């Protein structure tokens, strides 16, 4: 039999509900798989796989309008660990940068008091990963250091800015969506504000003037911006027949038919899955009809719209600890009662039991409750009352008052006695009803002249102890009467008879005997009445005259010897029944709507609710412990209150949320790793930095094992058991498909690196290993094939399995050229005016498509002011030859044009005479590095293109640009693998460098000479040191042994440590 365990750990948390209209754009899905969204002034963090709330961030005083996860486009190590950073902005212009794991604010930023229109983290993070660009209304963009809250620069524009977007290929390009159109900025830099005002593109109807006529709406502008994004990024033409991925491959690395592989997530691959041959595939992609469907994989629903009536279940005691669950019942405006488990924060049950708004809930046991609802009054002020008794395990509900309830005064409150025996039902203009909860029978309906009740409370005192003594005496007497004088009867039979008789007596006594309980109530004059209920008997015990200092009593609370009364004027009157003294305290807060004592023996804390907030009082000392006031401390209004535990309160508020707070009632976020979750969540970001990196290393490479393992205890890892358990929990939370891949010995190192980068949401790693895997395979195949076979490879393999076009100039030249031709063809089909035609013509000339360019030039109408120039250009393009004199003349003209500021025209002339290499040099000289790379990819042969791209690499590595990550990707596309390893090592990316070198050695793509050996040994030695730092001594020993002379000292040090152990 398993030992019984009970978890009663309750953390402060917030249950959220419906969103505000200002939260519309406040949602973001991070690289690590977590979703953040705004709910009123809160920010929620949701796990996308299990739809569980992991964190609720509460610090904003206004509605959240934007949330953005920080980018993960940088190398992670001990100094730059994996962390959950999020920026959120509200309607008052405040930006808060969060450490989501701990729930703390790293910094707060405020520039103006208007809602933030848009914000984004800079994606190029080589220089700094803390830069955040925000749009502050009406027309400012501000670059912030999000770690310190420092403003780096500020720039204003002529129009109101609605949003912005960065060029995904060039961080210096930025587009602003304004109220009048789009502004293109080409000189964006983190170091200084843009100098120019940008190039404006007005969005208006074709025949209207861009200045004087009415412009389209912001919605139309956003659609136009989307179209621009499509055209400048990775739009694929509809008539494209070649797939971007081969269904039988994994990120550029072919795998066997029987080998496990990670499903590719690209749309093309999902459409093209099958077992067809290459030619059949290409044909089928053109002909097949694709049916795409959205499948619901998770649903996260919050609370319905307020108001709420909340009630916590009976408190934890030593008697109910085995079956206790911290359940909160929430009565809603739609007639349902929601029951939440406050350990996990998840919905336990939803019960639709009423047809109108639920006004109150009272628990009758840990497994049942009473709830009442009242309909809208008719012309006579009569309502339909619904009072339901619910059994929680089965969900069965019964009408507690039977046929009663139609056309009568509304129920104002229900109160269950301390022992859960009796129920008092108080009506608005009708006498009190007393019911027996156990039998659902009416004990007494008071007479018509019974006083009108304003407040009622049951006494905690009763005679249950004396009854139990009587029961015990009766049981002993019955046992004595049943003693048999026959000495031959065995002691076993005697004990059995005794037990049976005892059980019978217990059942009889429990059915027939009721304990005496008391309650007090007040009338409209403030007089206090004390009544006693025992079985069917109700007796009037005492009456206490009204206190002249109190107004009309609105609520009563009673615990132990303390009785507290609250009135309409905000006065609290504390009665010490034992000492027979009372003390009145004016709170000056207005109508006391509710007061409730905290659970727990000897705990005399009390919470009082007012129209403008709540207070916690210590009734022993008669002093206030904490206070919460709407409009001052918080921006919500409290609708209901209760106690969760002896030191935590529950507040229901008009923003649709229910908060579990400490007794101080100060909003505080919780640590994500302290939450009790119903399902395990894969999120290594929650681990401490050292453990997170250790887990990554464990998943990436296990060269010390003969086979791969997912059991962290099988290796010598010197960490505390707590950390090991956390690591093992993360491993257990992986899906079975992922585990199967990780345990597959045929799953290669490159595939493993790609998979782990996906699991960690590491953008930098994912881009590096995607490009590296593709070109390592490509160049390894080229080395093993003859020239003839290499041509076949270029014509088949590269077309079937190219690098994704989102990598732009990193793709193979042939595939890049094909895509650019398709894109210009698409733009040509969509052209609508002369400017569009001219741009298409220029692009065709750059691509060498002279015939089609001439056709477009000849389309220019005679009325067009460019008619003569276009006609002459058409003649020039048609008649240009490769003869010496014409080439010299055109080259001279092009050089003069470039020298006089006509760079684009001069480059075009050079392309006409096949001097694209010279054109690229001119473009690079004038700082047009991206255009030079583009032109080299579409016009130059492999060797000349490599020269241009290598110069680009040098420029990217310069201190002024500092985009070494981009430079490394360019070098990968050129096959300069040794230089890549050298750069990775110099940047101290030791783990990435070592794994890359090992992959290169596996694929045979580097020549191992003396210089290469020296670099390889240095890389392995530094990686061994980092493994030693993480605690993987066995792995450190292995790589130190591979490092030759560079690893000897470390190897000796590791051997000494092993001997000491």
Beta strands, then each sheet from edge to edge (+ up, - down):
strand 1: 13-15
strand 2: 27-29
strand 3: 34-39
strand 4: 42-47
strand 5: 53-58
strand 6: 64-69
strand 7: 85-90
strand 8: 94-99
strand 9: 104-110
strand 10: 116-121
strand 11: 131-136
strand 12: 140-145
strand 13: 150-156
strand 14: 161-166
strand 15: 174-178
strand 16: 181-185
strand 17: 199-202
strand 18: 249-250
strand 19: 253-254
strand 20: 309-312
strand 21: 327-331
strand 22: 336-341
strand 23: 346-352
strand 24: 358-365
strand 25: 368-374
strand 26: 385-391
strand 27: 396-399
strand 28: 411-416
strand 29: 422-427
strand 30: 433-436
strand 31: 441-445
strand 32: 455-462
strand 33: 517-522
strand 34: 528-534
strand 35: 537-544
strand 36: 553-559
strand 37: 562-567
strand 38: 571-576
strand 39: 581-586
strand 40: 592-597
strand 41: 605-610
strand 42: 613-618
strand 43: 623-629
strand 44: 638-645
strand 45: 648-653
strand 46: 658-662
sheet 1: 1+ 46- 45+ 44-
sheet 2: 2+ 3- 4+ 5-
sheet 3: 6+ 7- 8+ 9-
sheet 4: 10+ 11- 12+ 13-
sheet 5: 14+ 15- 16+ 17-
sheet 6: 18+ 19-
sheet 7: 20+ 21- 22+ 23-
sheet 8: 24+ 25- 26+ 27-
sheet 9: 28+ 29- 30+ 31-
sheet 10: 32+ 33- 34+ 35-
sheet 11: 36+ 37- 38+ 39-
sheet 12: 40+ 41- 42+ 43-
end
